[in-house]
Amino acid sequence: MDKMTPLKDIQLFLLDMDGTIYFENQLIPGAAEFIDCLIHQNKHYVFLTNNSSESGMNYVHKMSKLGIPCSKDNVFTSAMAMGIYLAENHPHKTIYLLGTQPLHQELKSYGVEIVPEDAQQADRVVVGFDKDLTYPKLVRACELIDGGAEFLATHPDKVCPMKNNRYIPDCGSFCEMITTATGKKPLYIGKPNRNMVDILARKHHYSNNQVGIIGDRLYTDIATGINAGSVSILVMSGETTPEILASSPVKPHYIFDSIQDIFTTIQ
């Protein structure tokens, strides 16, 4: 592993939310103090999420309601990253979408053309977290992919964390069904793709090694930091257990029990 950048030298913190900053509607202890510390130290922070089911502004409102200073510039989602990717790469291609209405609206805001659910043709199939997923939609997606449509997905997360150690299927689980049926794997645009880090580092005028990614998942958050040449910081307050960490080939630069311990270290 490359030499670790000291925490004090990180200028831009990219923060996962679920399992890192909060669980559902409850802040994890130390989260508010950590953000206040970054503000006082003139550090930049962006809440980076693979959740494509909500609009960026919904996260702004949620974080503000939880008492965390947050504007639209402090949020970057896999839906936004997908919109940028589609707009920059053959923007006139049509999209068949499995996703929520907020994802639909987010992609349209980048000029993406989305075809109806019963469309017979599309250039690309894009899969996100879809609360209204139906079997006919899965079948149509498979038919289009079998017919040559490019297969894209917002993120590979297999489950969404809920309270009391419960989980529900996420985008990665949907994609595995489609892959099993078609033999085709998607290009994931969100974490662990380095794309989101590259965009934000350029936007804030930092090199990637001045960026720190804090999250609770090895295969998304931590892998993103490694792939992007940034500092990876694991918190053990979410999905990753000591057993998962010990058996994983993905190793973070730093490990903390929670965001509270990072605050204690950098204050």
Backbone hydrogen bonds, N-H to C=O, Kabsch-Sander energy under -0.5 kcal/mol:
donor,donor_aa,acceptor,acceptor_aa,energy
9,D,6,P,-1.6
10,I,7,L,-1.4
11,Q,210,Q,-2.4
12,L,210,Q,-1.8
13,F,44,H,-2.6
14,L,12,L,-0.5
14,L,212,G,-3.3
15,L,13,F,-0.6
15,L,46,V,-2.9
16,D,14,L,-0.5
16,D,214,I,-2.8
19,G,22,Y,-2.7
20,T,17,M,-2.1
21,I,17,M,-2.8
22,Y,17,M,-1.9
23,F,26,Q,-2.5
26,Q,23,F,-2.0
28,I,21,I,-2.9
31,A,28,I,-2.2
34,F,30,G,-2.1
35,I,31,A,-2.0
36,D,32,A,-2.3
37,C,33,E,-2.0
38,L,34,F,-2.0
39,I,35,I,-2.2
40,H,36,D,-2.3
41,Q,37,C,-1.6
42,N,39,I,-1.4
43,K,38,L,-2.9
44,H,11,Q,-2.6
46,V,13,F,-2.5
47,F,74,N,-3.9
48,L,15,L,-2.2
48,L,46,V,-0.7
49,T,47,F,-0.6
49,T,76,F,-1.9
52,S,50,N,-0.6
59,Y,55,S,-1.2
60,V,56,G,-1.7
61,H,57,M,-2.5
62,K,58,N,-2.3
63,M,59,Y,-2.9
64,S,60,V,-2.2
65,K,61,H,-2.4
66,L,62,K,-1.6
67,G,64,S,-1.4
68,I,63,M,-2.9
74,N,71,S,-2.0
75,V,72,K,-1.1
76,F,47,F,-2.6
78,S,49,T,-1.3
81,A,77,T,-2.2
82,M,78,S,-2.3
83,G,79,A,-2.3
84,I,80,M,-2.4
85,Y,81,A,-2.4
86,L,82,M,-2.8
87,A,83,G,-2.3
88,E,84,I,-1.9
89,N,85,Y,-1.7
90,H,88,E,-0.6
93,K,90,H,-1.7
95,I,113,E,-2.3
96,Y,124,R,-3.0
97,L,95,I,-0.6
98,L,126,V,-2.7
99,G,97,L,-0.6
100,T,129,F,-0.9
104,H,100,T,-2.3
105,Q,101,Q,-2.7
106,E,102,P,-2.3
107,L,103,L,-2.5
108,K,104,H,-2.0
109,S,105,Q,-1.6
110,Y,107,L,-1.4
111,G,108,K,-2.1
112,V,107,L,-1.7
113,E,93,K,-0.6
114,I,112,V,-0.6
115,V,95,I,-2.8
119,A,116,P,-1.8
123,D,94,T,-0.6
124,R,94,T,-1.7
125,V,150,E,-3.3
126,V,96,Y,-2.8
126,V,124,R,-0.5
127,V,152,L,-2.0
128,G,98,L,-3.1
131,K,129,F,-0.5
133,L,130,D,-1.1
138,L,134,T,-1.9
139,V,135,Y,-2.6
140,R,136,P,-2.5
141,A,137,K,-2.3
142,C,138,L,-2.3
143,E,139,V,-2.5
144,L,140,R,-2.4
145,I,141,A,-2.3
146,D,142,C,-2.8
147,G,143,E,-1.4
148,G,145,I,-1.6
149,A,144,L,-2.6
150,E,123,D,-2.4
152,L,125,V,-3.2
152,L,150,E,-0.6
153,A,187,L,-2.2
154,T,127,V,-2.5
160,C,168,I,-2.9
162,M,166,R,-3.0
165,N,162,M,-0.5
166,R,162,M,-0.5
166,R,163,K,-0.8
168,I,160,C,-1.7
170,D,158,K,-2.5
172,G,157,D,-3.0
173,S,157,D,-0.6
173,S,170,D,-1.0
174,F,170,D,-1.6
175,C,171,C,-2.6
176,E,172,G,-1.6
177,M,173,S,-1.4
178,I,174,F,-1.7
179,T,175,C,-2.9
180,T,176,E,-2.4
181,A,177,M,-1.7
182,T,178,I,-2.5
183,G,179,T,-3.0
187,L,151,F,-2.0
188,Y,186,P,-0.7
189,I,153,A,-2.3
190,G,154,T,-1.9
193,N,190,G,-2.3
196,M,193,N,-0.8
197,V,194,R,-0.5
198,D,194,R,-2.5
199,I,195,N,-2.2
200,L,196,M,-1.9
201,A,197,V,-3.0
202,R,198,D,-2.0
203,K,199,I,-2.1
204,H,200,L,-2.1
205,H,201,A,-0.6
205,H,202,R,-0.8
206,Y,201,A,-2.5
210,Q,207,S,-2.0
211,V,208,N,-1.6
212,G,12,L,-2.7
213,I,231,V,-3.3
214,I,14,L,-2.6
214,I,212,G,-0.5
215,G,213,I,-0.5
215,G,233,I,-2.1
222,I,217,R,-2.1
223,A,218,L,-1.8
224,T,220,T,-2.2
225,G,221,D,-1.7
226,I,222,I,-2.0
227,N,223,A,-2.8
228,A,224,T,-2.1
229,G,225,G,-0.6
229,G,226,I,-1.0
230,S,225,G,-2.9
231,V,211,V,-2.9
232,S,230,S,-0.5
233,I,213,I,-3.0
233,I,231,V,-0.5
234,L,254,Y,-2.8
235,V,215,G,-2.2
236,M,256,F,-2.0
238,G,235,V,-0.6
240,T,216,D,-1.4
245,L,241,T,-2.5
246,A,242,P,-2.3
247,S,243,E,-1.6
248,S,244,I,-1.0
248,S,245,L,-0.6
251,K,249,P,-0.7
253,H,232,S,-1.2
254,Y,232,S,-2.0
256,F,234,L,-2.8
260,Q,29,P,-0.5
261,D,258,S,-0.9
262,I,258,S,-1.1
263,F,259,I,-2.3
264,T,260,Q,-2.1
265,T,261,D,-1.5
266,I,262,I,-2.2
267,Q,263,F,-1.9
